[in-house]
Amino acid sequence: MNKLLSRFPRENGFEITLAGFALLYLLLFAGLPLLYNIVLSFQQVDLMEPATLLRPFAGLANYRDVFSRPEAGQVLSNTLQFVGLSLLFQVVIGFLLAMLFLQDFPLATFMRGLFLAGWIMPGLVVGVIWKLLFAGDYGVLNHVLTQMGILHSKIFWLSDPQWSLYAVIIANVWLGVPFNMLLLSVGLAAIPADLYEAAELDGANAWQRFWGITLPMMKSTLGAVVSLGAIMTMQQFDLLAALTQGGPANSSQVAQYWSWQLSLQTFEVSAGSAVATLMMVLVLIVAVIYVRSTRNERMV
């Protein structure tokens, strides 16, 4: 392979050619669909003429329509809870597991592999598994909690509006923890052991070493984990489709699933595109904040 690449000297612009193909790929398969979605959000879409590109311009009417709907407030609240609580527990649990598996104990590698096996499972499969666990009459979760004395009556996790959103959050946390654990483990392994040894010689206890060494050294990694986790959570669709479909009564409805329902169930393509565009803006904001924070950290 090296001999093959050596035939293309830098003067011939081989690297520029590769970068050009990568850029072309992104423009065709990522840029064009995103641009088309933005255009749809400003048009009045007629499903009887799906191939028409020059549709009536609607301005911000689709966005006003989305925000004026009675379910918009609940969708926004659910989305914030879904993203915020998922990130909180994914990062905290992933951090604890990453620190645990840095220790040398029997079956550590095997147990770490079990966690990662759950992460590579498709979201729909994970949703089906959790749907069986959450089942009200025969679910494993209700049975275990009842046997432990924590519950005195069954909870219908997926059909009770008080619990449906939290059920989806629990399943999403379970799905995202291994990814967080993997990235955080890499960051923890990169911290020089000499720092801990020096701090221990100075009399610092485990808690002081954590706050004085681990957290400051993990700042960049945590930023990456939170940013990527937020982006992945905001585009989570499979779990919602398998578990609740946004119900009951929109109690677990979040923006990404609402966009799909508007576009492909009620055929309000313009409204669905408006919601998707707003989600894309949020994702871009998260990405920009992360890039700027890491750039400032390198400059320091």
Protein Blocks (a to p, Z undefined) as FASTA:
>chain_A
ZZmmmmmcfklommmmmmmmmmmmmmmmmmmmmmmmmmmmmcccdfklmmbmbdcdekjm
lmmmmmmpmklmmmmmmmmmmmmmmmmmmmmmmmmmmmmmmpccehklmmmmmmmmmmmp
cfklmmmmmmmmmpmklgmklmmmmmnomacbdcdfklmmklmmmmmmmmmmmmmmmmmm
mmmmmmmmmpcfklmmmmmmnopafklmmmmmmmmmmmmmmmmmmmmmmmmmmmgmklmm
mmnnopahhllgcfklmmmmmmmmnopaklmmmmmmmmmmmmmmmmmmmmmmmmmmmmZZ
